[in-house]
Amino acid sequence: MWYICAMLSRSLSLLAVVMLLLCAAPFQFAQTTDEPATTQPKSTYPKAAPATSTKAAPATSGAPSATDCNGTPCDEVQPRVFAMPAPASTTWTLHEKIAWGAYVLLAALGYVGIMLAISTLRKIERHTYAAGVAAEAAAEAAHAALLNAQAIIDSERPWILISVEPSAEKLNSFTVIATNRGRTPASIIAKTEQTRIAIDEHALPTVPEYDFQAPIPFIPRILVPGESTPIKSIGREDLLELCGSEESFKRIENWEEKFFIYGKVVYRDLIAAADNQSHETNWCCWYIRGRQMDGLVIAGPSAYNAHT
C-alpha cells in the first residue's frame, strides 16, 4: 500500500508539470507569430562615397572647403549611423486569449484534482493502517478469550494424580494409588508398568520404555472427584523376584544401585468431546531397601511424571 501511494503521488506530480508546460506553450507561440516579417537588421556600414574629382577646387575666399583637409583633399568619408526602428507591440487575438485562459483553467483544475487525489490516498492509507491495527487487536483479544476458555475447560476436567501409601495390613508393603483431583468424573481404561535397576534417576532412559508399548486393559473404573483406586502393590518379599537375580538384589541392599518402578494410567474424560476424551498420567517410584524398614517415594525425571 505504501509503494502504490508513492507511485501515484509521483505520477500526479509529473502530470501537473506537463500541464504547466502546455499552458506556457501558447504564450510563446503568440510572441513568435506577432514579430514583423523582416527581422534582419539593416547594414550599418556606410555606402561607398561617390567618386570625387581629383582636381583641386578653386580657391574661394571665406570658409574652407568640406573636402579640404589641411589644404589637401580628404580621401575618406566619415561613416553615418542608422537607428533601428522599435519592435512592434505584441497583440493577441481573441482566439489566443480564450485558448490561454482555457489552458490556465485546465491547469488549475488539474492541480486541484491532484491535491484531492493525494489527500484521498493519504486518508485511505490512514484508514487501512487503523483497520490493520484493529484487526490485530481483535485477533489478540480472540486468542486471549480462547486461552481463558481453555483454562476454564482444563480446570473443570478430571485430573488423575498418583500417590504412594504404606499398607496398613503388611509391614514394608506399599500401594500406588490413583486419585481423581479434578471436578468431573473420570474412567480408568488401561494401565502399564515397568521396573528398571540403575545407578540413579539420571541413568534412566530419557523417554520411559515399556516391554509392551500398548497399555494393559484395565477393568473400567469410574472415579468421581476425590475418589481413589489402587493400581499397584509392592513389598519387600516382591523385591527379590523383581530384581531377577541375587547379585542385583545385593547391589540394591548395599545401595550400589537403585530399584525404580514406573508406569502410566490411561483414563477418559466423561464430559469432554469425543476427540478430546483420552488422557494419560505417568508415574515413577524409587523403592528404598533398608535393613529393617523400606520405603517407596515418588522419583524420576519429569518425563516419568508427566500429565496430558
Secondary structure as the mmCIF struct_conf table of DSSP 4:
data_model
#
loop_
_struct_conf.conf_type_id
_struct_conf.id
_struct_conf.beg_label_comp_id
_struct_conf.beg_label_asym_id
_struct_conf.beg_label_seq_id
_struct_conf.end_label_comp_id
_struct_conf.end_label_asym_id
_struct_conf.end_label_seq_id
HELX_RH_AL_P HELX_RH_AL_P1 TRP A 2 THR A 33
TURN_TY1_P TURN_TY1_P1 ASP A 34 ASP A 34
BEND BEND1 GLU A 35 GLU A 35
BEND BEND2 ALA A 37 ALA A 37
HELX_LH_PP_P HELX_LH_PP_P1 GLN A 40 SER A 43
BEND BEND3 TYR A 45 TYR A 45
HELX_LH_PP_P HELX_LH_PP_P2 PRO A 46 ALA A 51
BEND BEND4 LYS A 55 LYS A 55
HELX_LH_PP_P HELX_LH_PP_P3 ALA A 56 ALA A 59
BEND BEND5 SER A 61 ALA A 63
HELX_LH_PP_P HELX_LH_PP_P4 PRO A 64 SER A 65
TURN_TY1_P TURN_TY1_P2 ALA A 66 THR A 67
STRN STRN1 ASP A 68 CYS A 69
TURN_TY1_P TURN_TY1_P3 ASN A 70 GLY A 71
STRN STRN2 THR A 72 PRO A 73
BEND BEND6 ASP A 75 GLU A 76
HELX_LH_PP_P HELX_LH_PP_P5 ALA A 83 THR A 90
HELX_RH_AL_P HELX_RH_AL_P2 LEU A 94 GLU A 156
BEND BEND7 ARG A 157 ARG A 157
STRN STRN3 ILE A 160 PRO A 166
BEND BEND8 ALA A 168 LYS A 170
TURN_TY1_P TURN_TY1_P4 LEU A 171 ASN A 172
STRN STRN4 SER A 173 ASN A 180
BEND BEND9 GLY A 182 THR A 184
STRN STRN5 ALA A 186 ALA A 198
BEND BEND10 ILE A 199 ASP A 200
HELX_RH_3T_P HELX_RH_3T_P1 GLU A 201 ALA A 203
BEND BEND11 LEU A 204 LEU A 204
BEND BEND12 THR A 206 VAL A 207
BEND BEND13 ASP A 211 ALA A 214
HELX_LH_PP_P HELX_LH_PP_P6 PRO A 215 PRO A 215
STRN STRN6 ILE A 216 LEU A 223
TURN_TY1_P TURN_TY1_P5 PRO A 225 GLY A 226
STRN STRN7 SER A 228 GLY A 235
HELX_RH_AL_P HELX_RH_AL_P3 ARG A 236 CYS A 243
BEND BEND14 SER A 245 SER A 245
HELX_RH_AL_P HELX_RH_AL_P4 GLU A 246 GLU A 253
TURN_TY1_P TURN_TY1_P6 ASN A 254 TRP A 255
BEND BEND15 GLU A 256 GLU A 257
STRN STRN8 LYS A 258 ASP A 269
BEND BEND16 LEU A 270 ALA A 272
HELX_RH_3T_P HELX_RH_3T_P2 ALA A 274 ASN A 276
STRN STRN9 SER A 278 ILE A 288
BEND BEND17 ARG A 291 GLN A 292
STRN STRN10 GLY A 295 ILE A 298
BEND BEND18 GLY A 300 GLY A 300
HELX_RH_3T_P HELX_RH_3T_P3 SER A 302 ASN A 305
STRN STRN11 HIS A 307 HIS A 307
#
